[in-house]
Amino acid sequence: MQNWRCISLLTMIWAFALSVAVAAHGQNGMQHPSFEILTHRMDVDVDGAPNAYGPPGKQTLDILQNAHYLNRDDKEIVGYLIDEQNRPILQGPNDPFPGYYISQTAFADIENQNERDPRRYVDARNINYVVRGDVAHRRGVRVGDFVSVYSKRTR
């Protein structure tokens, strides 16, 4: 029950933040697209979490196939860093999950130029995000834009 109170509080905070953002956006006179995309299915993605992917035997948040483009083993690896020989780059002893792969995202800390630092990438365990699809891209959605997701089935 305590989790529901937390979710309720987060919902109120989200609503307040959204109203402030809308009000601030309305004051600067800039137009930005607002639209709905209806879908019947949505996948959960944990790329960027420092324990998203790792060698066999490690308890990870996702399976290695999901780190490949289109979730196909024969496609390019896009979920974690690899070296010139296509081997995964492992986190070091001072990183959050030593021995795990360095999972990356397009949205990264521009102040941290070290691509081998797992803290450079958005941690999906702490910051929820969505992957910008083709429809959203065509409608002008940019990296960093605000998104709201709602499930009619689970409310």
VENTANOR-V988258 format. One record per backbone hydrogen bond with DSSP energy under -1.0 kcal/mol. CO is the residue of the C=O (numbers start at 1). NH is the residue of the N-H. If there is no record, write none. Layout:
co=CO nh=NH
co=CO nh=NH
This chain:
co=1 nh=5
co=2 nh=6
co=3 nh=7
co=4 nh=8
co=5 nh=9
co=6 nh=10
co=7 nh=11
co=8 nh=12
co=9 nh=13
co=10 nh=14
co=11 nh=15
co=12 nh=16
co=13 nh=17
co=14 nh=18
co=15 nh=19
co=16 nh=20
co=17 nh=21
co=18 nh=22
co=19 nh=23
co=20 nh=24
co=21 nh=25
co=22 nh=26
co=23 nh=27
co=24 nh=28
co=46 nh=49
co=49 nh=52
co=51 nh=61
co=52 nh=62
co=53 nh=101
co=55 nh=58
co=63 nh=66
co=64 nh=67
co=65 nh=68
co=67 nh=78
co=67 nh=79
co=68 nh=71
co=69 nh=72
co=72 nh=75
co=76 nh=69
co=79 nh=104
co=81 nh=89
co=83 nh=86
co=87 nh=83
co=89 nh=102
co=91 nh=99
co=92 nh=95
co=97 nh=100
co=100 nh=91
co=101 nh=103
co=102 nh=81
co=107 nh=122
co=109 nh=112
co=113 nh=115
co=114 nh=117
co=117 nh=120
co=120 nh=109
co=123 nh=126
co=123 nh=127
co=133 nh=137
co=134 nh=138
co=135 nh=139
co=136 nh=141
co=137 nh=140
co=142 nh=145
co=151 nh=155
